[in-house]
Amino acid sequence: MTTTSLPLVLLPGFMCDARLWHALQPALATIGPLILCEPLQGDSIEAMALHVLPQLPEQCHLIAFSMGGYVARHLAAIAPQRVRSLSLLNTSARASSAEEVQRNQQQIRMLQTFHIVGKPALHCNALSIRPILSAKLYWIYCSLCHSI
């Protein structure tokens, strides 16, 4: 399997679903097949990663947004043979503080009660990603990208 034919696994952020990637799907599909992951499920990053792990093919490029970036980094650590590249959008390279963990857990409990799925706005456009795609780099430029 060549690099360009590897699937791109798209991980949404907290309170997001596959609609997050809708505007980018046509451009991303020119790189490789797309796998849209379900909304994150679990009460910890490890639990979320273990929930996503069965959805990963033998090898893939992981692209993740926000909290999905934390999950993607954990997936790369526990299954490095399956993750060819990692592209992180609007996420952090540092661990969450105790306050952030507590706030996120409270929000998870609220979601379990009220079953709300959100969709934040992505401020990407074809002009910003076209040069990146033509260069065959597996990065998407939004307001902030990190890579490990």
N, C-alpha and C positions, 0 to 999 in steps of 0.2 A: 504494500500500500504506500503510495507516495504521500508526501506531506500535504499536498493540496487536496488529496482525496480523503484525508482523515476527517471524521465528523467534528463539528464544532458543537460542544455541549454548552448550552446557555443557562446559567443559573440566575434566577431573579433575586431581588433583595427582599428584605423584610416587608411583609404585607403586599407583595407583588406577585404577579403570575406571568404567564407567557405573553400577555398583551404588552408587557414592557418592551419586548423585542420587535414588535410589529413593524415599526418604521425601518428597522435595520435588516429585516429578514431578506429582502431581495438582494442587497449588496453582500450580506454574509453568505448567502447561498451560492455566490460565485466562487467562494473559497472551498466549500465542501458541504456535505450534507449537514443539516441542522437537527439537533436533538434539543427540544425545549423541555426543561425540567419542570416538574410540578412546583407549586409554592413550597417554601421551606417548611418542614415539619420536624418537630422535636423540641425539647426543652434545653438543649445545649448545642454548641457548634458541633461537638462530636456526634451527638444523636442525629443532627441534621445531615452531617456528612455520611453517616452509616445508612441513612434513609436514601440518599442520592446514589451511593456507591453501586447498587445493582443496576442503575440506569446507564452507567458508564460503559462504553464499548471497550474492547481490548486496548485501543489507543485512541486518544482524542486531543483536541485543543479545548481547554476550559476557558470560557469567557463568563465573568461573573460581575454582578452589580451589587454594591453596598454590602449588606450582610452576607450575600452570596459569595463575596470575596473571601470572607473569613472561612466559609464552608469549603470553598475551592482550595484555599491554602491547606486546610486540613486534609482534603482529598489527595492533594499532591504529596503530602507527607505520608499518608497511610497506603497509597497506591501509586508510587512514583512511576512504575512501569506502564501505567495506563495514561498518564498525563504528559503529552509531548510538549505542550506550552501552556502558559497560564497568563491570561489577560484580565486585569482587575480594574474595574471602573468605579470611581467614587466610593472607595473603601479606605481602610486604614491598614497600615503595616504593623501597627502596635496592637497589643491586646486590649480588650475592653477593660475599663476601670470597674471596680466593684459597684459603683453607682450606675454605670451604664448597663451592667449585667442585671442589676436589680430592676432598672427601668424596663429593659427588654423583656425580662421574665413577667413583669406586670402587664406589659402589652400583649404578650403571648396568652396569658390567662384571659385577658379581655377578648382577644380574637377567638379563643376557644368557646367563649360565652356568646359572642355576638356574630361570629363567622363573617367578618368583613375582609374583603380583598381589595387592596388599593392599587393604584397605578400612577407612580410619579411621572412627571414629564421628563423626557430625555431631550436635551438640547443638542442633538447631533443632526447633521444634514449630509446629503450626498456629497457636497463639496468638501466637507471636512474628512470624510472617510475614503473617498475615491483615490487620492494619492497613496494612502496607506494600503488599500487593497491592491492597487497596481504594482506596488513595490513588494507584494507577497509577504508583508509583515503581518503578524497576527495581533495587531493592536487596533483599537478603536479610539479615536480621539474624542473625548467628551470634555468636561470641565477639569477632570483629574484622572490620570491613569497611573497605576503602580504596577510593578512587576517584581517577582522574586525569582 
